[in-house]
Each structure stands twice: as structure tokens, then as C-alpha cells.
């Protein structure tokens, strides 16, 4: 029996990086189904309510709402969605705030695609809560 694909919401304000992730997931991770790809925190919350993703893969530095605000709002709208943060950088205080808001993991954008895909799969398997 085939498992249902993992529904992923991508949140990234850099159009080229966002579109590249969509293409790479489509080509190399057929078990990940990108249900929406948006450019800001407010759109992420709206898309989350409408698309019911299993995992939200998002940047930390976003227009409209930052990563912490977006994570908290997503967890209110879709408590079952696991939030994985993918960002160029964040300080330890920012990472702690993301975890407190409900993010399950933090990766830097220089990670290999395989690491990003595995983090999404792990988040889908382990659910939305830390520890």
C-alpha cells in the first residue's frame, strides 16, 4: 500500500529560492507534495488554513510577520502542522524563540537538499510538537 504524500507549504520571500525548492522537491522527492508556495508570513497563515499541510518549511526573516510570529500563528490555525525553519542565519535567541513558538527544527540554507528533505520527512513522522 502506498503512503499518501507529505503535504508541504513552502514559505520563502526569495522568489528564485522558493521556485527552486518547488522544482527540486518535484524532481527528487516525489513523496513531498508542495500544496502552496508563498512569499510572506501572513500569506503562510492563510495558506495553512486553506491547504491543511503536514509540514510548513519556512524562512525565518519574512515580510509581514517574522518567523516566530508566523510559527505561532500557524500553530494556532493548524496545530497538527510541523514547522521546519530554513534560514540563512539566526542567533541562538531567535532559535529558542522559534522553538518556544512551536517550530520542530531549524536548518540553514546552505544544507544539502537531502538534509532539507529528510528534515521535512522527520517532521511529518514525528508531528508538530518538540520532544
TIMI-2910 file (N, C-alpha, C, CB; in pm, 1 decimal, decimal comma, always signed):
<rs>
+----------+----------+----------+----------+----------+----------+----------+----------+----------+----------+----------+----------+------+
!      n_x !      n_y !      n_z !     ca_x !     ca_y !     ca_z !      c_x !      c_y !      c_z !     cb_x !     cb_y !     cb_z ! resn !
+----------+----------+----------+----------+----------+----------+----------+----------+----------+----------+----------+----------+------+
!    +84,0 !   -118,4 !     +0,0 !     +0,0 !     +0,0 !     +0,0 !    +88,3 !   +124,6 !     +0,0 !    -95,5 !     -0,1 !   +121,9 !  Unk !
!    +59,1 !   +218,1 !    -85,1 !   +137,1 !   +340,0 !    -97,9 !    +91,2 !   +443,0 !     +4,0 !   +126,2 !   +396,5 !   -239,9 !  Unk !
!   +189,9 !   +507,5 !    +68,8 !   +157,5 !   +612,5 !   +164,2 !   +119,3 !   +739,5 !    +91,0 !   +275,2 !   +638,5 !   +258,6 !  Unk !
!    +30,3 !   +816,6 !   +152,1 !     -6,4 !   +946,3 !    +94,6 !   +114,9 !  +1038,1 !    +98,9 !   -126,9 !  +1010,0 !   +170,9 !  Unk !
!   +127,6 !  +1125,2 !     +1,7 !   +240,4 !  +1218,5 !     +4,0 !   +231,2 !  +1312,4 !   +124,6 !   +245,2 !  +1300,1 !   -126,6 !  Unk !
!   +345,6 !  +1364,3 !   +164,3 !   +353,7 !  +1462,0 !   +272,3 !   +319,7 !  +1597,7 !   +211,4 !   +496,8 !  +1462,6 !   +340,9 !  Unk !
!   +216,3 !  +1661,4 !   +263,5 !   +174,4 !  +1792,6 !   +212,5 !   +262,7 !  +1900,3 !   +275,9 !    +22,3 !  +1819,6 !   +243,0 !  Unk !
!   +328,9 !  +1977,7 !   +189,4 !   +425,1 !  +2078,7 !   +234,5 !   +381,0 !  +2217,4 !   +188,6 !   +567,3 !  +2046,9 !   +181,3 !  Unk !
!   +386,7 !  +2311,6 !   +281,2 !   +368,0 !  +2452,8 !   +249,9 !   +505,1 !  +2517,9 !   +256,2 !   +266,0 !  +2522,1 !   +348,5 !  Unk !
!   +550,1 !  +2579,0 !   +146,4 !   +678,2 !  +2649,8 !   +141,9 !   +654,7 !  +2798,5 !   +163,6 !   +750,7 !  +2625,3 !     +7,0 !  Unk !
!   +734,8 !  +2856,8 !   +252,2 !   +723,6 !  +2999,9 !   +281,8 !   +863,1 !  +3060,3 !   +268,5 !   +663,3 !  +3025,3 !   +425,9 !  Unk !
!   +883,6 !  +3134,8 !   +162,1 !  +1015,1 !  +3190,9 !   +131,2 !   +995,6 !  +3318,2 !    +50,2 !  +1104,0 !  +3088,3 !    +53,5 !  Unk !
!  +1055,6 !  +3428,1 !    +95,7 !  +1036,0 !  +3554,5 !    +25,7 !  +1126,8 !  +3571,7 !    -96,1 !  +1058,5 !  +3667,9 !   +120,6 !  Unk !
!  +1230,4 !  +3491,3 !   -108,9 !  +1316,8 !  +3496,4 !   -226,8 !  +1252,7 !  +3409,6 !   -335,6 !  +1463,4 !  +3447,4 !   -193,1 !  Unk !
!  +1202,1 !  +3474,9 !   -440,3 !  +1128,1 !  +3404,0 !   -545,1 !  +1208,9 !  +3292,0 !   -608,3 !  +1084,6 !  +3500,9 !   -652,1 !  Unk !
!  +1334,0 !  +3317,4 !   -638,4 !  +1417,3 !  +3217,2 !   -705,8 !  +1440,9 !  +3096,7 !   -615,4 !  +1552,0 !  +3278,6 !   -748,4 !  Unk !
!  +1471,2 !  +3121,6 !   -487,7 !  +1494,6 !  +3010,2 !   -394,2 !  +1365,6 !  +2930,3 !   -374,8 !  +1546,7 !  +3063,0 !   -257,0 !  Unk !
!  +1252,9 !  +3000,1 !   -359,1 !  +1123,9 !  +2932,3 !   -339,6 !  +1091,0 !  +2845,1 !   -461,2 !  +1010,4 !  +3036,0 !   -315,3 !  Unk !
!  +1101,5 !  +2903,0 !   -580,8 !  +1069,6 !  +2828,2 !   -702,1 !  +1166,3 !  +2711,4 !   -723,5 !  +1072,4 !  +2921,2 !   -823,3 !  Unk !
!  +1292,4 !  +2731,0 !   -686,5 !  +1391,3 !  +2622,9 !   -698,3 !  +1355,8 !  +2506,8 !   -606,8 !  +1532,2 !  +2674,6 !   -665,2 !  Unk !
!  +1314,9 !  +2537,5 !   -483,7 !  +1275,0 !  +2430,2 !   -391,4 !  +1155,6 !  +2352,4 !   -445,4 !  +1241,4 !  +2488,1 !   -253,3 !  Unk !
!  +1059,4 !  +2422,2 !   -501,5 !   +943,4 !  +2354,2 !   -559,2 !   +988,5 !  +2257,6 !   -668,0 !   +842,5 !  +2456,4 !   -616,3 !  Unk !
!  +1073,7 !  +2304,1 !   -758,5 !  +1122,4 !  +2219,5 !   -868,0 !  +1205,6 !  +2102,2 !   -817,1 !  +1205,1 !  +2302,4 !   -965,4 !  Unk !
!  +1292,7 !  +2127,9 !   -720,2 !  +1377,6 !  +2021,7 !   -666,3 !  +1296,1 !  +1915,8 !   -592,4 !  +1482,2 !  +2080,7 !   -573,0 !  Unk !
!  +1199,5 !  +1959,0 !   -513,2 !  +1113,2 !  +1862,4 !   -444,3 !  +1038,0 !  +1778,2 !   -546,0 !  +1013,9 !  +1934,2 !   -350,2 !  Unk !
!   +986,6 !  +1842,7 !   -648,8 !   +911,8 !  +1771,2 !   -751,9 !   +999,9 !  +1667,5 !   -821,9 !   +854,9 !  +1870,1 !   -854,5 !  Unk !
!  +1125,2 !  +1703,3 !   -848,9 !  +1215,6 !  +1613,8 !   -921,9 !  +1277,1 !  +1505,1 !   -834,9 !  +1325,2 !  +1693,8 !   -985,3 !  Unk !
!  +1310,1 !  +1538,3 !   -709,3 !  +1390,2 !  +1445,9 !   -628,7 !  +1321,8 !  +1392,8 !   -502,6 !  +1515,6 !  +1513,1 !   -589,4 !  Unk !
!  +1202,5 !  +1441,0 !   -472,1 !  +1131,7 !  +1394,6 !   -352,4 !   +983,5 !  +1378,0 !   -384,9 !  +1151,2 !  +1494,0 !   -233,6 !  Unk !
!   +950,4 !  +1275,0 !   -461,7 !   +811,7 !  +1258,5 !   -504,4 !   +713,2 !  +1234,7 !   -389,7 !   +803,1 !  +1144,8 !   -600,6 !  Unk !
!   +764,8 !  +1200,6 !   -271,7 !   +676,8 !  +1181,5 !   -156,8 !   +638,4 !  +1313,9 !    -90,6 !   +743,6 !  +1090,8 !    -55,2 !  Unk !
!   +697,8 !  +1425,0 !   -136,5 !   +663,6 !  +1557,2 !    -85,1 !   +577,5 !  +1628,7 !   -188,3 !   +791,6 !  +1640,0 !    -52,3 !  Unk !
!   +459,7 !  +1670,6 !   -147,1 !   +366,1 !  +1739,9 !   -234,5 !   +355,4 !  +1884,9 !   -188,1 !   +226,0 !  +1670,1 !   -234,4 !  Unk !
!   +413,5 !  +1977,6 !   -265,1 !   +406,8 !  +2119,0 !   -229,7 !   +266,0 !  +2167,5 !   -263,3 !   +516,9 !  +2203,5 !   -305,6 !  Unk !
!   +185,7 !  +2189,9 !   -158,9 !    +45,5 !  +2229,7 !   -178,2 !    +31,3 !  +2380,2 !   -197,6 !    -38,9 !  +2185,2 !    -59,1 !  Unk !
!   +132,7 !  +2456,5 !   -155,1 !   +134,1 !  +2601,2 !   -177,1 !   +275,3 !  +2652,1 !   -152,5 !    +31,4 !  +2674,1 !    -84,3 !  Unk !
!   +309,4 !  +2760,8 !   -220,0 !   +438,8 !  +2826,4 !   -200,5 !   +411,6 !  +2976,1 !   -197,0 !   +542,7 !  +2788,4 !   -314,5 !  Unk !
!   +440,5 !  +3038,2 !    -83,3 !   +406,1 !  +3179,0 !    -62,5 !   +529,0 !  +3258,1 !    -17,7 !   +293,0 !  +3192,5 !    +41,7 !  Unk !
!   +516,9 !  +3391,6 !    -22,1 !   +633,2 !  +3477,0 !     -0,5 !   +636,3 !  +3552,5 !   +132,2 !   +641,1 !  +3574,2 !   -109,7 !  Unk !
!   +530,0 !  +3542,5 !   +213,9 !   +531,6 !  +3618,5 !   +339,3 !   +454,5 !  +3544,7 !   +448,6 !   +471,8 !  +3759,0 !   +317,9 !  Unk !
!   +474,3 !  +3591,3 !   +571,2 !   +414,5 !  +3524,7 !   +686,1 !   +262,9 !  +3527,1 !   +687,2 !   +464,6 !  +3586,6 !   +810,4 !  Unk !
!   +203,7 !  +3639,1 !   +652,9 !    +57,3 !  +3649,0 !   +653,9 !     -3,4 !  +3552,9 !   +550,9 !    +12,2 !  +3794,8 !   +624,6 !  Unk !
!    +55,9 !  +3546,3 !   +432,9 !     +8,3 !  +3452,7 !   +329,7 !    +27,0 !  +3308,5 !   +375,4 !    +82,7 !  +3476,1 !   +196,1 !  Unk !
!   +131,9 !  +3282,2 !   +452,3 !   +156,1 !  +3147,0 !   +503,8 !    +43,3 !  +3102,6 !   +595,9 !   +290,0 !  +3141,0 !   +578,4 !  Unk !
!     +1,9 !  +3191,8 !   +683,8 !   -106,4 !  +3158,2 !   +777,2 !   -235,1 !  +3132,3 !   +699,7 !   -127,6 !  +3272,0 !   +880,9 !  Unk !
!   -265,2 !  +3216,5 !   +601,5 !   -385,0 !  +3198,0 !   +519,6 !   -378,6 !  +3067,3 !   +441,1 !   -402,6 !  +3315,9 !   +423,5 !  Unk !
!   -263,2 !  +3037,8 !   +380,2 !   -247,8 !  +2914,8 !   +302,7 !   -256,4 !  +2792,9 !   +392,9 !   -114,7 !  +2915,1 !   +227,2 !  Unk !
!   -204,4 !  +2805,4 !   +512,6 !   -207,6 !  +2693,9 !   +607,3 !   -352,1 !  +2657,7 !   +641,5 !   -128,9 !  +2729,1 !   +735,8 !  Unk !
!   -434,4 !  +2758,9 !   +661,7 !   -574,3 !  +2734,8 !   +694,3 !   -647,0 !  +2667,7 !   +577,7 !   -643,5 !  +2866,2 !   +731,3 !  Unk !
!   -611,8 !  +2705,1 !   +456,1 !   -681,1 !  +2651,5 !   +339,7 !   -626,0 !  +2521,3 !   +285,3 !   -678,9 !  +2750,8 !   +233,3 !  Unk !
!   -496,1 !  +2498,5 !   +301,3 !   -431,3 !  +2382,8 !   +238,9 !   -407,8 !  +2265,5 !   +332,9 !   -301,1 !  +2424,5 !   +181,0 !  Unk !
!   -415,2 !  +2288,1 !   +462,4 !   -400,1 !  +2181,7 !   +562,0 !   -269,2 !  +2102,3 !   +544,7 !   -519,3 !  +2086,7 !   +553,7 !  Unk !
!   -153,5 !  +2169,9 !   +543,5 !    -26,5 !  +2099,3 !   +522,6 !    +14,3 !  +2014,9 !   +642,9 !    +83,5 !  +2198,8 !   +491,3 !  Unk !
!    +94,0 !  +1913,3 !   +616,0 !   +153,9 !  +1833,0 !   +723,4 !   +275,2 !  +1904,9 !   +779,7 !   +193,7 !  +1692,3 !   +672,0 !  Unk !
!   +350,5 !  +1969,6 !   +690,9 !   +474,9 !  +2037,7 !   +728,7 !   +478,6 !  +2174,1 !   +660,8 !   +600,4 !  +1952,6 !   +689,4 !  Unk !
!   +523,3 !  +2274,3 !   +736,9 !   +547,4 !  +2407,2 !   +682,4 !   +698,4 !  +2427,9 !   +685,5 !   +470,5 !  +2519,8 !   +763,7 !  Unk !
!   +757,9 !  +2446,5 !   +569,1 !   +901,3 !  +2473,5 !   +557,0 !   +913,4 !  +2621,1 !   +526,4 !   +970,5 !  +2384,4 !   +445,3 !  Unk !
!   +972,9 !  +2697,0 !   +620,8 !   +970,8 !  +2841,5 !   +603,2 !  +1099,4 !  +2910,3 !   +643,9 !   +858,7 !  +2899,0 !   +680,4 !  Unk !
!  +1118,6 !  +3024,7 !   +582,9 !  +1229,4 !  +3113,4 !   +614,8 !  +1200,5 !  +3178,8 !   +749,6 !  +1250,3 !  +3220,8 !   +502,9 !  Unk !
!  +1305,0 !  +3228,5 !   +814,9 !  +1286,8 !  +3300,0 !   +941,0 !  +1254,9 !  +3447,1 !   +915,8 !  +1412,3 !  +3287,2 !  +1028,6 !  Unk !
!  +1330,8 !  +3508,4 !   +827,8 !  +1312,6 !  +3651,0 !   +800,5 !  +1214,8 !  +3666,8 !   +684,8 !  +1448,8 !  +3720,2 !   +767,9 !  Unk !
!  +1093,3 !  +3707,7 !   +721,0 !   +985,0 !  +3718,6 !   +624,2 !   +917,9 !  +3854,8 !   +631,5 !   +882,4 !  +3608,6 !   +647,0 !  Unk !
!   +861,2 !  +3901,1 !   +519,6 !   +778,3 !  +4021,0 !   +525,4 !   +646,9 !  +3990,4 !   +599,5 !   +749,4 !  +4074,4 !   +382,0 !  Unk !
!   +581,6 !  +4094,0 !   +645,2 !   +451,5 !  +4087,0 !   +712,5 !   +464,0 !  +4036,6 !   +856,5 !   +356,9 !  +3996,2 !   +634,1 !  Unk !
!   +500,4 !  +3912,1 !   +876,3 !   +522,1 !  +3853,0 !  +1008,8 !   +658,0 !  +3785,1 !  +1006,5 !   +407,7 !  +3751,1 !  +1047,0 !  Unk !
!   +735,0 !  +3792,8 !  +1115,7 !   +863,3 !  +3722,2 !  +1117,2 !   +840,4 !  +3573,6 !  +1145,1 !   +958,7 !  +3783,4 !  +1223,4 !  Unk !
!   +947,8 !  +3498,0 !  +1150,5 !   +937,5 !  +3354,0 !  +1167,8 !   +869,5 !  +3311,5 !  +1295,9 !  +1071,6 !  +3294,5 !  +1163,0 !  Unk !
!   +897,5 !  +3381,8 !  +1405,9 !   +835,7 !  +3347,8 !  +1534,2 !   +686,1 !  +3375,6 !  +1530,0 !   +901,6 !  +3426,9 !  +1649,1 !  Unk !
!   +649,1 !  +3493,9 !  +1480,9 !   +507,1 !  +3529,5 !  +1471,9 !   +432,6 !  +3435,4 !  +1377,6 !   +491,2 !  +3674,6 !  +1424,5 !  Unk !
!   +495,3 !  +3403,0 !  +1265,9 !   +432,2 !  +3313,4 !  +1169,0 !   +416,5 !  +3173,9 !  +1227,2 !   +514,1 !  +3307,7 !  +1039,4 !  Unk !
!   +519,9 !  +3123,6 !  +1294,1 !   +511,5 !  +2991,3 !  +1355,8 !   +397,4 !  +2985,2 !  +1456,0 !   +643,6 !  +2955,6 !  +1424,4 !  Unk !
!   +389,3 !  +3083,2 !  +1543,7 !   +283,3 !  +3085,5 !  +1644,7 !   +145,3 !  +3091,2 !  +1579,4 !   +301,9 !  +3205,3 !  +1738,9 !  Unk !
!   +130,4 !  +3172,9 !  +1476,2 !     +1,1 !  +3185,3 !  +1409,0 !    -36,1 !  +3055,5 !  +1337,0 !     +3,7 !  +3302,1 !  +1309,2 !  Unk !
!    +61,4 !  +2991,4 !  +1274,9 !    +36,7 !  +2863,5 !  +1207,7 !     -6,5 !  +2758,2 !  +1308,7 !   +162,5 !  +2816,3 !  +1132,1 !  Unk !
!    +59,3 !  +2755,1 !  +1421,7 !    +25,7 !  +2656,3 !  +1525,3 !   -115,3 !  +2680,0 !  +1580,4 !   +128,9 !  +2661,7 !  +1640,1 !  Unk !
!   -161,4 !  +2806,9 !  +1578,9 !   -298,8 !  +2836,8 !  +1620,6 !   -399,7 !  +2788,6 !  +1516,5 !   -315,8 !  +2987,7 !  +1644,4 !  Unk !
!   -368,7 !  +2813,3 !  +1389,2 !   -459,6 !  +2780,5 !  +1279,7 !   -458,0 !  +2631,0 !  +1247,5 !   -423,1 !  +2860,8 !  +1155,5 !  Unk !
!   -339,7 !  +2570,2 !  +1251,8 !   -322,3 !  +2428,8 !  +1213,3 !   -227,6 !  +2362,1 !  +1313,1 !   -266,5 !  +2415,9 !  +1066,3 !  Unk !
!   -278,8 !  +2328,8 !  +1432,7 !   -191,6 !  +2272,9 !  +1537,3 !   -118,0 !  +2145,4 !  +1496,0 !   -273,1 !  +2244,2 !  +1660,0 !  Unk !
!   -171,1 !  +2071,2 !  +1401,0 !   -107,5 !  +1947,5 !  +1359,1 !     +7,3 !  +1965,4 !  +1262,2 !   -207,7 !  +1859,6 !  +1298,4 !  Unk !
!    +26,3 !  +2085,9 !  +1210,8 !   +133,6 !  +2110,6 !  +1114,3 !   +266,6 !  +2127,2 !  +1186,4 !   +102,9 !  +2235,5 !  +1029,1 !  Unk !
!   +367,4 !  +2058,0 !  +1139,4 !   +502,6 !  +2071,3 !  +1193,6 !   +573,4 !  +2183,0 !  +1118,3 !   +582,4 !  +1936,8 !  +1182,5 !  Unk !
!   +637,4 !  +2273,8 !  +1191,2 !   +707,7 !  +2386,1 !  +1129,7 !   +858,1 !  +2359,6 !  +1131,7 !   +674,5 !  +2519,0 !  +1202,9 !  Unk !
!   +918,6 !  +2360,5 !  +1013,3 !  +1063,0 !  +2347,2 !   +996,5 !  +1112,8 !  +2479,9 !   +941,2 !  +1100,8 !  +2226,4 !   +901,4 !  Unk !
!  +1209,5 !  +2539,6 !  +1010,2 !  +1260,5 !  +2669,1 !   +967,8 !  +1389,7 !  +2649,0 !   +888,9 !  +1284,2 !  +2761,9 !  +1089,9 !  Unk !
!  +1394,6 !  +2712,7 !   +773,2 !  +1510,2 !  +2707,9 !   +684,3 !  +1550,8 !  +2852,2 !   +658,9 !  +1478,4 !  +2631,0 !   +549,3 !  Unk !
!  +1664,5 !  +2893,3 !   +713,5 !  +1702,2 !  +3033,3 !   +704,8 !  +1851,6 !  +3048,3 !   +682,8 !  +1660,1 !  +3107,5 !   +830,4 !  Unk !
!  +1891,0 !  +3163,2 !   +630,6 !  +2033,3 !  +3189,7 !   +609,1 !  +2107,0 !  +3193,9 !   +742,0 !  +2053,3 !  +3321,7 !   +533,0 !  Unk !
!  +2044,0 !  +3253,2 !   +842,8 !  +2106,6 !  +3260,2 !   +974,0 !  +2003,0 !  +3298,5 !  +1078,4 !  +2223,2 !  +3360,7 !   +973,9 !  Unk !
!  +2032,3 !  +3264,1 !  +1201,2 !  +1953,1 !  +3306,6 !  +1316,7 !  +2039,6 !  +3285,8 !  +1438,9 !  +1817,0 !  +3227,4 !  +1328,0 !  Unk !
!  +2027,7 !  +3375,8 !  +1532,4 !  +2102,9 !  +3364,0 !  +1656,7 !  +2038,2 !  +3263,2 !  +1749,6 !  +2113,8 !  +3499,4 !  +1725,7 !  Unk !
!  +2109,3 !  +3226,3 !  +1855,7 !  +2057,1 !  +3126,4 !  +1948,4 !  +1927,6 !  +3173,9 !  +2013,8 !  +2161,1 !  +3094,0 !  +2055,4 !  Unk !
!  +1917,2 !  +3302,8 !  +2042,3 !  +1793,0 !  +3355,3 !  +2099,9 !  +1676,9 !  +3343,3 !  +2003,8 !  +1810,5 !  +3500,1 !  +2140,3 !  Unk !
!  +1703,0 !  +3366,2 !  +1876,4 !  +1598,5 !  +3353,7 !  +1774,7 !  +1554,8 !  +3208,5 !  +1759,7 !  +1647,8 !  +3408,4 !  +1639,8 !  Unk !
!  +1651,3 !  +3117,0 !  +1762,3 !  +1618,1 !  +2975,0 !  +1750,7 !  +1536,4 !  +2929,7 !  +1871,9 !  +1746,7 !  +2890,0 !  +1737,6 !  Unk !
!  +1574,0 !  +2975,6 !  +1990,5 !  +1496,8 !  +2942,7 !  +2111,1 !  +1354,8 !  +2997,3 !  +2101,1 !  +1566,1 !  +2998,8 !  +2236,7 !  Unk !
!  +1339,1 !  +3119,1 !  +2049,4 !  +1205,9 !  +3178,1 !  +2032,8 !  +1123,4 !  +3098,5 !  +1931,5 !  +1217,3 !  +3325,3 !  +1988,0 !  Unk !
!  +1186,7 !  +3050,9 !  +1825,4 !  +1117,5 !  +2967,8 !  +1726,8 !  +1069,5 !  +2837,8 !  +1790,0 !  +1209,4 !  +2937,8 !  +1607,4 !  Unk !
!  +1155,4 !  +2774,3 !  +1867,9 !  +1116,6 !  +2650,5 !  +1936,1 !  +1001,9 !  +2675,9 !  +2033,4 !  +1237,0 !  +2590,0 !  +2010,7 !  Unk !
!  +1009,5 !  +2787,2 !  +2108,1 !   +903,0 !  +2821,0 !  +2202,8 !   +770,5 !  +2845,0 !  +2129,6 !   +941,7 !  +2945,8 !  +2285,0 !  Unk !
!   +777,9 !  +2897,6 !  +2008,5 !   +658,2 !  +2922,9 !  +1928,3 !   +602,4 !  +2794,5 !  +1867,1 !   +689,4 !  +3023,4 !  +1818,1 !  Unk !
!   +683,8 !  +2688,0 !  +1863,6 !   +635,2 !  +2560,0 !  +1812,4 !   +710,6 !  +2500,1 !  +1696,2 !   +498,1 !  +2575,0 !  +1772,9 !  Unk !
!   +820,3 !  +2562,0 !  +1651,8 !   +899,4 !  +2502,8 !  +1542,9 !   +965,9 !  +2374,4 !  +1591,1 !  +1006,4 !  +2603,1 !  +1491,2 !  Unk !
!   +975,7 !  +2275,1 !  +1503,2 !  +1035,3 !  +2147,3 !  +1541,8 !  +1181,8 !  +2135,1 !  +1504,5 !   +959,5 !  +2035,4 !  +1479,0 !  Unk !
!  +1226,7 !  +2214,6 !  +1406,8 !  +1368,8 !  +2211,2 !  +1372,8 !  +1409,3 !  +2336,9 !  +1297,7 !  +1401,3 !  +2087,1 !  +1289,1 !  Unk !
!  +1541,7 !  +2358,7 !  +1294,4 !  +1599,3 !  +2474,6 !  +1228,0 !  +1715,9 !  +2427,6 !  +1142,4 !  +1644,9 !  +2582,2 !  +1331,0 !  Unk !
!  +1715,0 !  +2466,7 !  +1015,7 !  +1823,0 !  +2434,5 !   +922,4 !  +1872,2 !  +2562,6 !   +857,4 !  +1775,9 !  +2332,8 !   +814,8 !  Unk !
!  +1998,6 !  +2562,6 !   +817,2 !  +2049,1 !  +2676,4 !   +742,2 !  +2035,8 !  +2647,7 !   +592,5 !  +2196,8 !  +2706,6 !   +780,1 !  Unk !
!  +2026,6 !  +2754,7 !   +515,5 !  +2003,9 !  +2741,4 !   +371,2 !  +2121,0 !  +2679,7 !   +297,0 !  +1973,9 !  +2875,5 !   +312,2 !  Unk !
!  +2234,7 !  +2666,1 !   +361,8 !  +2347,4 !  +2601,5 !   +293,9 !  +2346,4 !  +2449,8 !   +310,8 !  +2478,3 !  +2657,5 !   +346,3 !  Unk !
!  +2241,1 !  +2395,0 !   +370,3 !  +2227,2 !  +2249,5 !   +382,2 !  +2208,7 !  +2186,8 !   +244,2 !  +2107,9 !  +2213,2 !   +474,2 !  Unk !
!  +2245,5 !  +2063,0 !   +234,1 !  +2220,1 !  +1987,1 !   +111,4 !  +2069,8 !  +1960,8 !    +98,7 !  +2300,2 !  +1852,6 !   +111,3 !  Unk !
!  +2022,3 !  +1946,1 !    -22,9 !  +1881,1 !  +1916,3 !    -46,0 !  +1838,0 !  +1793,1 !    +32,8 !  +1854,5 !  +1895,3 !   -195,7 !  Unk !
!  +1921,5 !  +1692,5 !    +35,3 !  +1890,4 !  +1568,7 !   +106,9 !  +1859,8 !  +1595,5 !   +255,1 !  +2007,3 !  +1469,9 !    +94,4 !  Unk !
!  +1935,6 !  +1685,9 !   +318,0 !  +1912,4 !  +1720,2 !   +458,7 !  +1778,3 !  +1791,5 !   +476,4 !  +2026,7 !  +1808,8 !   +511,9 !  Unk !
!  +1745,4 !  +1879,4 !   +384,8 !  +1618,5 !  +1951,7 !   +392,3 !  +1502,2 !  +1854,0 !   +376,4 !  +1611,7 !  +2062,4 !   +283,7 !  Unk !
!  +1510,7 !  +1768,2 !   +276,9 !  +1405,4 !  +1669,4 !   +252,4 !  +1390,0 !  +1578,6 !   +373,2 !  +1436,5 !  +1585,9 !   +126,2 !  Unk !
!  +1499,9 !  +1532,5 !   +429,8 !  +1491,6 !  +1443,5 !   +546,1 !  +1432,6 !  +1514,8 !   +667,2 !  +1629,9 !  +1388,4 !   +580,8 !  Unk !
!  +1463,0 !  +1643,0 !   +685,0 !  +1403,9 !  +1720,2 !   +795,7 !  +1252,5 !  +1730,6 !   +778,7 !  +1466,6 !  +1862,1 !   +803,1 !  Unk !
!  +1206,3 !  +1750,0 !   +655,5 !  +1062,5 !  +1755,4 !   +629,3 !   +999,8 !  +1619,8 !   +658,0 !  +1034,5 !  +1798,2 !   +483,3 !  Unk !
!  +1062,1 !  +1514,0 !   +612,2 !  +1009,1 !  +1379,1 !   +638,8 !  +1005,4 !  +1349,3 !   +787,8 !  +1093,5 !  +1273,0 !   +567,1 !  Unk !
!  +1112,7 !  +1383,6 !   +859,0 !  +1116,8 !  +1362,4 !  +1004,4 !  +1006,1 !  +1439,8 !  +1073,9 !  +1253,2 !  +1404,0 !  +1061,1 !  Unk !
!   +987,0 !  +1564,4 !  +1033,5 !   +882,0 !  +1647,0 !  +1094,3 !   +745,0 !  +1585,1 !  +1070,7 !   +885,9 !  +1790,3 !  +1037,7 !  Unk !
!   +722,7 !  +1532,9 !   +951,4 !   +592,9 !  +1470,4 !   +920,7 !   +573,0 !  +1343,9 !  +1004,0 !   +582,9 !  +1436,7 !   +769,7 !  Unk !
!   +678,8 !  +1267,0 !  +1021,8 !   +669,4 !  +1144,0 !  +1101,6 !   +649,9 !  +1171,9 !  +1249,3 !   +793,5 !  +1060,0 !  +1082,6 !  Unk !
!   +721,4 !  +1271,1 !  +1299,6 !   +724,7 !  +1296,0 !  +1443,6 !   +621,1 !  +1396,2 !  +1490,7 !   +860,0 !  +1343,8 !  +1483,0 !  Unk !
!   +550,6 !  +1459,4 !  +1399,2 !   +443,8 !  +1550,2 !  +1437,3 !   +490,5 !  +1689,1 !  +1472,2 !   +370,2 !  +1494,5 !  +1551,2 !  Unk !
!   +396,4 !  +1765,8 !  +1522,1 !   +416,1 !  +1908,7 !  +1539,1 !   +484,5 !  +1949,7 !  +1668,5 !   +286,5 !  +1975,8 !  +1531,1 !  Unk !
!   +490,7 !  +1862,6 !  +1766,1 !   +544,3 !  +1907,6 !  +1894,2 !   +689,2 !  +1867,9 !  +1913,3 !   +461,8 !  +1852,3 !  +2007,0 !  Unk !
!   +760,5 !  +1949,5 !  +1986,9 !   +900,1 !  +1920,3 !  +2019,9 !   +905,3 !  +1813,0 !  +2126,4 !   +974,0 !  +2047,2 !  +2067,5 !  Unk !
!  +1010,5 !  +1732,0 !  +2118,3 !  +1042,9 !  +1635,0 !  +2221,7 !   +932,1 !  +1545,0 !  +2257,5 !  +1087,3 !  +1702,2 !  +2340,7 !  Unk !
+----------+----------+----------+----------+----------+----------+----------+----------+----------+----------+----------+----------+------+
</rs>
